[in-house]
């Protein structure tokens, strides 16, 4: 399922995830609070459906889902690894598998670090500075579990 990150509904959803109350979202778009509430209910359903579709497509058994935060925690059956699926305004829908890797030798090192720091910023999660994506991911996803 496609998530329309350029649509107003998604913008409302992201603003709410950022902590803005519905009434303030309504004022900033010059619409009623009820219109924002209806849009958010619709967007929550779309996000939940998309997270569940991604879990199914990646053979991830769902443990916990929070559509308002845009995160799903589960366990990959074929990889026998914990997994998280999340919605990023900057990176779209992403799947991350818990693993121990040789990050320094990986060609995706920079992309992983950027993705993790961007997600931490979007979710307003403070992290310890590290150049190890595995440690960064463990800390980030541990803190996100507490929010889910």
FIVEXSE-301350 format. One record per atom (N, C-alpha, C): residue in one letter; atom name; x negated, y, z. Coordinates in steps of 0.001 Angstrom, whole numbers, plus 500000, padded with zeros to 6 digits. Atoms other than C-alpha are relative to their C-alpha. Layout:
ATOM rest atom     xx     yy     zz
ATOM    A   CA      X      Y      Z
...
This chain:
ATOM rest atom     xx     yy     zz
ATOM    X    N 499152 498810 500000
ATOM    X   CA 500000 500000 500000
ATOM    X    C 499114 501243 500000
ATOM    X    N 500718 498745 500166
ATOM    X   CA 498822 503445 499113
ATOM    X    C 500369 500978 501123
ATOM    X    N 499739 498945 499010
ATOM    X   CA 498460 506100 501840
ATOM    X    C 499792 501347 499327
ATOM    X    N 500054 498715 500702
ATOM    X   CA 499222 509547 500431
ATOM    X    C 499356 501086 500858
ATOM    X    N 500680 499066 499098
ATOM    X   CA 496581 511609 502228
ATOM    X    C 500183 501466 499609
ATOM    X    N 499760 498618 500420
ATOM    X   CA 497519 514712 500222
ATOM    X    C 501434 500455 500245
ATOM    X    N 498606 499639 499750
ATOM    X   CA 501208 514621 501159
ATOM    X    C 500156 500695 501351
ATOM    X    N 499714 499285 498754
ATOM    X   CA 502707 516811 503870
ATOM    X    C 500171 499054 501177
ATOM    X    N 499776 500954 498910
ATOM    X   CA 503794 513790 505912
ATOM    X    C 498677 499548 500615
ATOM    X    N 501301 500428 499483
ATOM    X   CA 500192 512633 506189
ATOM    X    C 499323 501142 500748
ATOM    X    N 500570 498842 499311
ATOM    X   CA 499082 516147 507122
ATOM    X    C 500625 500165 501379
ATOM    X    N 499326 499948 498699
ATOM    X   CA 501704 516173 509904
ATOM    X    C 499431 498926 500927
ATOM    X    N 500501 501130 499216
ATOM    X   CA 500500 512755 511067
ATOM    X    C 498595 500288 500532
ATOM    X    N 501369 499696 499583
ATOM    X   CA 496875 513866 511135
ATOM    X    C 499977 501093 501066
ATOM    X    N 499931 498930 498993
ATOM    X   CA 497733 517052 513046
ATOM    X    C 500470 499458 501351
ATOM    X    N 499544 500602 498739
ATOM    X   CA 499650 515016 515626
ATOM    X    C 498887 499159 500616
ATOM    X    N 501110 500803 499481
ATOM    X   CA 496706 512591 515927
ATOM    X    C 498928 500904 500602
ATOM    X    N 500963 499028 499474
ATOM    X   CA 494524 515656 516496
ATOM    X    C 500474 500654 501290
ATOM    X    N 499501 499484 498738
ATOM    X   CA 496758 516541 519449
ATOM    X    C 500985 501148 499912
ATOM    X    N 499070 498885 500158
ATOM    X   CA 499045 519211 517994
ATOM    X    C 501441 499521 500238
ATOM    X    N 498606 500388 499759
ATOM    X   CA 502621 519000 519358
ATOM    X    C 500873 500251 498764
ATOM    X    N 499091 499888 501149
ATOM    X   CA 505479 518574 516864
ATOM    X    C 500503 501428 499792
ATOM    X    N 499466 498638 500118
ATOM    X   CA 506822 522055 517611
ATOM    X    C 498977 500929 499338
ATOM    X    N 501048 499169 500617
ATOM    X   CA 503484 523633 516658
ATOM    X    C 499792 499638 498526
ATOM    X    N 500086 500413 501405
ATOM    X   CA 503321 521562 513471
ATOM    X    C 501147 500649 499221
ATOM    X    N 498832 499409 500655
ATOM    X   CA 506838 522748 512614
ATOM    X    C 499797 501493 499758
ATOM    X    N 500226 498554 500151
ATOM    X   CA 505908 526385 513218
ATOM    X    C 498973 500289 498908
ATOM    X    N 501053 499715 500983
ATOM    X   CA 502769 526185 511097
ATOM    X    C 500465 499739 498564
ATOM    X    N 499464 500270 501336
ATOM    X   CA 504788 524801 508154
ATOM    X    C 501357 500676 499779
ATOM    X    N 498738 499267 500071
ATOM    X   CA 507845 526959 508862
ATOM    X    C 501188 499074 499685
ATOM    X    N 498900 500951 500127
ATOM    X   CA 510184 523956 509155
ATOM    X    C 500492 499640 501398
ATOM    X    N 499440 500367 498697
ATOM    X   CA 512313 522469 511925
ATOM    X    C 499185 498887 500663
ATOM    X    N 500665 501055 499232
ATOM    X   CA 510910 520262 514675
ATOM    X    C 500582 498639 499614
ATOM    X    N 499341 501238 500402
ATOM    X   CA 513458 517638 513614
ATOM    X    C 499452 499483 498667
ATOM    X    N 500578 500408 501287
ATOM    X   CA 512053 517630 510073
ATOM    X    C 498617 499385 500200
ATOM    X    N 501322 500560 499691
ATOM    X   CA 508573 517043 511480
ATOM    X    C 500158 498625 500634
ATOM    X    N 499772 501293 499333
ATOM    X   CA 509884 514249 513722
ATOM    X    C 500395 498918 499002
ATOM    X    N 499585 500975 501023
ATOM    X   CA 511597 512515 510795
ATOM    X    C 498817 499615 499107
ATOM    X    N 501164 500270 500853
ATOM    X   CA 508467 512849 508658
ATOM    X    C 498991 499119 500728
ATOM    X    N 500960 500788 499229
ATOM    X   CA 506289 511420 511439
ATOM    X    C 500476 498564 500208
ATOM    X    N 499454 501359 499875
ATOM    X   CA 508603 508451 511988
ATOM    X    C 499764 499229 498704
ATOM    X    N 500221 500615 501305
ATOM    X   CA 508399 507717 508262
ATOM    X    C 498520 499683 499775
ATOM    X    N 501432 500201 500204
ATOM    X   CA 504612 508148 508172
ATOM    X    C 499452 498914 500922
ATOM    X    N 500427 501065 499086
ATOM    X   CA 504101 505953 511259
ATOM    X    C 500329 498631 499421
ATOM    X    N 499583 501277 500600
ATOM    X   CA 506033 503181 509503
ATOM    X    C 499108 499656 498810
ATOM    X    N 500875 500250 501161
ATOM    X   CA 503977 503573 506312
ATOM    X    C 498608 499593 500440
ATOM    X    N 501340 500323 499515
ATOM    X   CA 500735 503503 508262
ATOM    X    C 499983 498609 500626
ATOM    X    N 499929 501334 499398
ATOM    X   CA 501791 500474 510297
ATOM    X    C 500073 498928 498914
ATOM    X    N 499876 500972 501093
ATOM    X   CA 502857 498637 507132
ATOM    X    C 498678 499830 499256
ATOM    X    N 501278 500061 500721
ATOM    X   CA 499563 499508 505431
ATOM    X    C 498937 499286 500821
ATOM    X    N 500951 500694 499130
ATOM    X   CA 497479 498400 508421
ATOM    X    C 500276 498496 500006
ATOM    X    N 499641 501420 499993
ATOM    X   CA 499384 495101 508527
ATOM    X    C 499702 499328 498662
ATOM    X    N 500338 500546 501327
ATOM    X   CA 498980 494582 504765
ATOM    X    C 498501 499786 499859
ATOM    X    N 501463 500143 500049
ATOM    X   CA 495239 495185 505063
ATOM    X    C 499551 498816 500850
ATOM    X    N 500345 501134 499134
ATOM    X   CA 495058 492710 507948
ATOM    X    C 500305 498688 499285
ATOM    X    N 499630 501224 500701
ATOM    X   CA 496903 490100 505926
ATOM    X    C 499055 499732 498825
ATOM    X    N 500871 500164 501167
ATOM    X   CA 494783 490700 502808
ATOM    X    C 498595 499561 500393
ATOM    X    N 501352 500338 499537
ATOM    X   CA 491583 490333 504866
ATOM    X    C 499991 498835 500988
ATOM    X    N 499855 501144 499104
ATOM    X   CA 492863 487344 506875
ATOM    X    C 499583 500347 501432
ATOM    X    N 500273 499542 498643
ATOM    X   CA 492702 489269 510132
ATOM    X    C 501250 499774 500844
ATOM    X    N 498911 500246 499056
ATOM    X   CA 494865 488051 512997
ATOM    X    C 500132 501224 500902
ATOM    X    N 499774 498747 499280
ATOM    X   CA 496400 491120 514658
ATOM    X    C 500059 499763 501504
ATOM    X    N 499963 500029 498535
ATOM    X   CA 495732 491661 518363
ATOM    X    C 500718 501221 500556
ATOM    X    N 499424 498749 499512
ATOM    X   CA 496805 495291 518787
ATOM    X    C 500059 500983 498833
ATOM    X    N 499852 498999 501060
ATOM    X   CA 498101 498027 516518
ATOM    X    C 500583 501273 500603
ATOM    X    N 499484 498703 499572
ATOM    X   CA 498688 501730 517100
ATOM    X    C 500105 500879 498754
ATOM    X    N 499791 499235 501234
ATOM    X   CA 500211 503453 514074
ATOM    X    C 499809 501492 500221
ATOM    X    N 500165 498568 499739
ATOM    X   CA 500170 506871 515760
ATOM    X    C 498538 500409 499987
ATOM    X    N 501439 499737 500049
ATOM    X   CA 496377 506627 516052
ATOM    X    C 499382 499480 498699
ATOM    X    N 500505 500535 501267
ATOM    X   CA 495967 504692 512789
ATOM    X    C 498932 498946 500182
ATOM    X    N 501006 501035 499758
ATOM    X   CA 494076 501726 514227
ATOM    X    C 500667 498646 500262
ATOM    X    N 499574 501371 499772
ATOM    X   CA 494505 497964 514262
ATOM    X    C 498784 499210 500437
ATOM    X    N 501063 500891 499538
ATOM    X   CA 492367 495546 516238
ATOM    X    C 500437 498575 499748
ATOM    X    N 499686 501388 500259
ATOM    X   CA 492186 491904 515299
ATOM    X    C 498762 499142 499933
ATOM    X    N 501096 500961 500113
ATOM    X   CA 490067 488874 514608
ATOM    X    C 500050 499378 498615
ATOM    X    N 500099 500589 501332
ATOM    X   CA 488888 487730 511185
ATOM    X    C 499908 498487 500141
ATOM    X    N 499988 501458 499948
ATOM    X   CA 489764 484078 510787
ATOM    X    C 498807 499411 499228
ATOM    X    N 501101 500630 500747
ATOM    X   CA 487258 483231 507987
ATOM    X    C 498610 500398 500502
ATOM    X    N 501317 499555 499550
ATOM    X   CA 484402 485286 509463
ATOM    X    C 499769 499743 501489
ATOM    X    N 500064 500204 498549
ATOM    X   CA 485155 484440 513114
ATOM    X    C 499337 501200 500676
ATOM    X    N 500553 498759 499459
ATOM    X   CA 484479 488067 514024
ATOM    X    C 501142 500952 500340
ATOM    X    N 499034 498947 499691
ATOM    X   CA 486390 490855 515710
ATOM    X    C 499982 501017 498873
ATOM    X    N 499888 499033 501098
ATOM    X   CA 487649 493435 513243
ATOM    X    C 500882 501158 500443
ATOM    X    N 499147 498832 499800
ATOM    X   CA 489135 496901 513276
ATOM    X    C 500315 500556 498617
ATOM    X    N 499561 499314 501212
ATOM    X   CA 491146 498507 510503
ATOM    X    C 500459 501371 500459
ATOM    X    N 499637 498661 499560
ATOM    X   CA 491515 502254 510712
ATOM    X    C 500232 500928 498825
ATOM    X    N 499696 498971 500987
ATOM    X   CA 492817 505256 508841
ATOM    X    C 499115 501200 500297
ATOM    X    N 500847 498814 499900
ATOM    X   CA 490345 508055 508235
ATOM    X    C 500490 501007 498964
ATOM    X    N 499582 498959 500943
ATOM    X   CA 491454 511333 506700
ATOM    X    C 498928 500220 498939
ATOM    X    N 501110 499762 500925
ATOM    X   CA 488021 511584 505092
ATOM    X    C 499669 498765 499153
ATOM    X    N 500460 501222 500665
ATOM    X   CA 487358 507932 504168
ATOM    X    C 501128 499048 499610
ATOM    X    N 498874 500874 500327
ATOM    X   CA 490862 506474 503757
ATOM    X    C 500082 498813 500940
ATOM    X    N 499848 501223 499213
ATOM    X   CA 491656 502984 505005
ATOM    X    C 498686 499229 499980
ATOM    X    N 501281 500692 499889
ATOM    X   CA 488595 501116 506277
ATOM    X    C 500141 498755 500870
ATOM    X    N 500070 501216 499188
ATOM    X   CA 487873 497640 507656
ATOM    X    C 498557 499869 500483
ATOM    X    N 501332 500180 499417
ATOM    X   CA 484946 497084 510024
ATOM    X    C 499991 498689 500768
ATOM    X    N 500151 501268 499298
ATOM    X   CA 483760 493689 511249
ATOM    X    C 498880 500121 501022
ATOM    X    N 501031 500009 498972
ATOM    X   CA 481867 493301 514500
ATOM    X    C 498910 499021 499565
ATOM    X    N 501105 500850 500437
ATOM    X   CA 478449 491951 513624
ATOM    X    C 498680 500553 500509
ATOM    X    N 501373 499587 499711
ATOM    X   CA 474773 492080 514435
ATOM    X    C 499278 499994 498665
ATOM    X    N 500666 499919 501292
ATOM    X   CA 472954 493314 511386
ATOM    X    C 498610 500589 500131
ATOM    X    N 501309 499356 500083
ATOM    X   CA 469510 494420 510369
ATOM    X    C 500234 501329 499296
ATOM    X    N 499538 498740 500583
ATOM    X   CA 470774 497960 509839
ATOM    X    C 498876 500790 499331
ATOM    X    N 501119 499250 500567
ATOM    X   CA 467337 499436 509176
ATOM    X    C 499648 499560 498596
ATOM    X    N 500336 500536 501318
ATOM    X   CA 466911 497196 506127
ATOM    X    C 501183 500030 499034
ATOM    X    N 498779 500036 500815
ATOM    X   CA 470462 497670 504819
ATOM    X    C 500105 501242 499109
ATOM    X    N 499858 498885 500943
ATOM    X   CA 471138 499814 501759
ATOM    X    C 501197 500893 500347
ATOM    X    N 498820 499219 499622
ATOM    X   CA 474417 501022 503345
ATOM    X    C 499825 500712 501345
ATOM    X    N 500272 499412 498683
ATOM    X   CA 472771 502349 506513
ATOM    X    C 500593 501416 500132
ATOM    X    N 499547 498608 499921
ATOM    X   CA 473505 506029 505790
ATOM    X    C 501521 500091 499940
ATOM    X    N 498545 499979 500114
ATOM    X   CA 477108 505368 504721
ATOM    X    C 500657 499525 501302
ATOM    X    N 499435 500514 498751
ATOM    X   CA 477762 503361 507906
ATOM    X    C 499911 501040 501114
ATOM    X    N 500179 498979 498956
ATOM    X   CA 476330 506031 510206
ATOM    X    C 500984 501148 499775
ATOM    X    N 499084 498890 500300
ATOM    X   CA 478337 508764 508444
ATOM    X    C 501447 499616 500281
ATOM    X    N 498638 500466 499771
ATOM    X   CA 481542 506721 508536
ATOM    X    C 500316 499966 501495
ATOM    X    N 499766 500125 498555
ATOM    X   CA 481202 506014 512273
ATOM    X    C 500061 501362 500679
ATOM    X    N 499974 498659 499401
ATOM    X   CA 480368 509613 513221
ATOM    X    C 501241 500772 499554
ATOM    X    N 498791 499319 500486
ATOM    X   CA 483194 510929 511015
ATOM    X    C 501239 499490 500723
ATOM    X    N 498846 500551 499293
ATOM    X   CA 485685 508552 512625
ATOM    X    C 500020 500468 501452
ATOM    X    N 500075 499517 498614
ATOM    X   CA 484483 509513 516106
ATOM    X    C 500478 501450 500072
ATOM    X    N 499551 498596 500031
ATOM    X   CA 484991 513187 515198
ATOM    X    C 501507 500087 499800
ATOM    X    N 498559 499973 500267
ATOM    X   CA 488469 512539 513773
ATOM    X    C 500808 499554 501213
ATOM    X    N 499277 500546 498853
ATOM    X   CA 489485 510566 516867
ATOM    X    C 499663 500730 501299
ATOM    X    N 500389 499203 498815
ATOM    X   CA 487881 513095 519254
ATOM    X    C 499350 499122 501075
ATOM    X    N 500701 500909 499095
ATOM    X   CA 485636 510421 520794
ATOM    X    C 498538 500437 500077
ATOM    X    N 501401 499628 499775
ATOM    X   CA 482289 511441 522302
ATOM    X    C 499162 498730 500058
ATOM    X    N 500894 501155 500049
ATOM    X   CA 479421 509046 521599
ATOM    X    C 498585 500398 500381
ATOM    X    N 501421 499795 499744
ATOM    X   CA 475831 508663 522734
ATOM    X    C 499270 500046 498667
ATOM    X    N 500793 499919 501233
ATOM    X   CA 473300 509610 520084
ATOM    X    C 499186 498720 499840
ATOM    X    N 500795 501177 500334
ATOM    X   CA 471791 506560 518423
ATOM    X    C 499875 499919 498486
ATOM    X    N 500170 500190 501442
ATOM    X   CA 470452 505653 515009
ATOM    X    C 500291 498558 499600
ATOM    X    N 499665 501396 500256
ATOM    X   CA 471703 502057 515271
ATOM    X    C 501508 499883 499767
ATOM    X    N 498563 500082 500279
ATOM    X   CA 475070 501625 513510
ATOM    X    C 500726 498920 500804
ATOM    X    N 499354 501059 499234
ATOM    X   CA 475773 498373 515364
ATOM    X    C 500328 500471 501408
ATOM    X    N 499755 499470 498648
ATOM    X   CA 475399 500029 518778
ATOM    X    C 501052 501108 499962
ATOM    X    N 499033 498910 500160
ATOM    X   CA 477334 503072 517576
ATOM    X    C 501408 499436 499809
ATOM    X    N 498696 500626 500247
ATOM    X   CA 480174 500876 516292
ATOM    X    C 500537 499343 501273
ATOM    X    N 499565 500645 498758
ATOM    X   CA 480289 498869 519544
ATOM    X    C 500536 501034 500985
ATOM    X    N 499557 498958 499081
ATOM    X   CA 480560 502063 521597
ATOM    X    C 501306 500640 499516
ATOM    X    N 498816 499350 500560
ATOM    X   CA 483103 503716 519273
ATOM    X    C 501221 499115 500125
ATOM    X    N 498835 500876 500023
ATOM    X   CA 485379 500723 518923
ATOM    X    C 500393 499569 501410
ATOM    X    N 499664 500246 498601
ATOM    X   CA 485162 499970 522639
ATOM    X    C 500844 501125 500558
ATOM    X    N 499225 498847 499530
ATOM    X   CA 486397 503491 523369
ATOM    X    C 501364 500079 499307
ATOM    X    N 498720 499974 500712
ATOM    X   CA 489084 503254 520684
ATOM    X    C 500955 498939 500523
ATOM    X    N 499138 501028 499395
ATOM    X   CA 490385 500026 522249
ATOM    X    C 500737 500571 501191
ATOM    X    N 499374 499372 498846
ATOM    X   CA 491073 502084 525342
ATOM    X    C 501106 500966 499614
ATOM    X    N 498974 499050 500466
ATOM    X   CA 493153 504520 523267
ATOM    X    C 501180 499304 499329
ATOM    X    N 498978 500707 500801
ATOM    X   CA 495143 501878 521365
ATOM    X    C 501176 499512 500816
